Amino acid sequence: MDVIYKKPGHVELVRYRDGKRFLKVGVVQSIAISNSAENAVVADGNSSFDRLYGICFSSKVDITLNSFQQKFYSAITNLIEAQPKAITASVLTMGGLMSEAELLDCGTMRVIGEYGVPPTIKHSITLPKTPVSPCDIAVCDDNNDPLVYTEEEPGDGEFRVVGRELFFNASATGKMFVVAYDATGIDIGRSQMDDQRMSNDIFKLTIAGEAALQNNEGVTMLDAVTFDRVMAVSEAASPVRQKEPQGWKFTMQVLSPRRGRRAMDFIIQNL
């Protein structure tokens, strides 16, 4: 039965360390499975041809994704997912009142943006998120000269903060400023690199999709390939941050299977 593949299929990874399953890995562009035989060449002085001996078999799976899923990326690159802490915070209710609430918090997040001061009487800009502390806000002009925080009416080269609003002197009208601050009250996920964690996790990998008949692509059949033990190897660079979206690629090396299991199990639906 000759078949062709017009879709890459879906990826399922199960981490052996804790049984955590990863089904949402991102938009799959392509999946390439490659197998190769490793050989050793031994010189034979009595022959024009050297001796060739097989020594091992190598398999790997290259997966290219066109979207970025942070938790999945953290899993295969050995980053540690930070656990949120329970905190008591003041929350603004629908009625405009501040009430105490128990929240799960992963800490603060750095926010950087560029803003222009409009020609209004207030001479102010509004930040998208709430700063942790007004005095820790960094503001720079086009020359990278810093503005100074003040609690009084701002003069030239100064700014004042009320909540999420930054107020400037009238001389700042029409100028652009870069503002950097640590924000609070954001629901975030955090992954961290620990220099003490050196071993890579081992996964079970399943690729499930469909194939089509070579001479009649309207006829499809289910297929699945399962690898008993795999480990991420080589480079797994996150997508380039630029105007045109780009994908990213990672490689899973197939390892020797568990006792009594097969390294690779390929199944296809019979017609």
NORMOJO-V740549 format. One line per field, one symbol per residue. burial: + if it has 9 or more other C-alpha atoms within 8 Angstrom, else -. A space follows every 50 residues. Layout:
burial=???
This chain:
burial=---+---++-++++++-----+--++-++++-----+++----+-----+ -------++++++++++++--+++++++++++---------+-------- ----++-++-----++++----+++----+++----+++++----++-++ ---+--+++++--++++++--++--+++++++++------+--------+ +++++++++++++---+--++++++++++++++--+--+-------++++ +++++-+----++--------
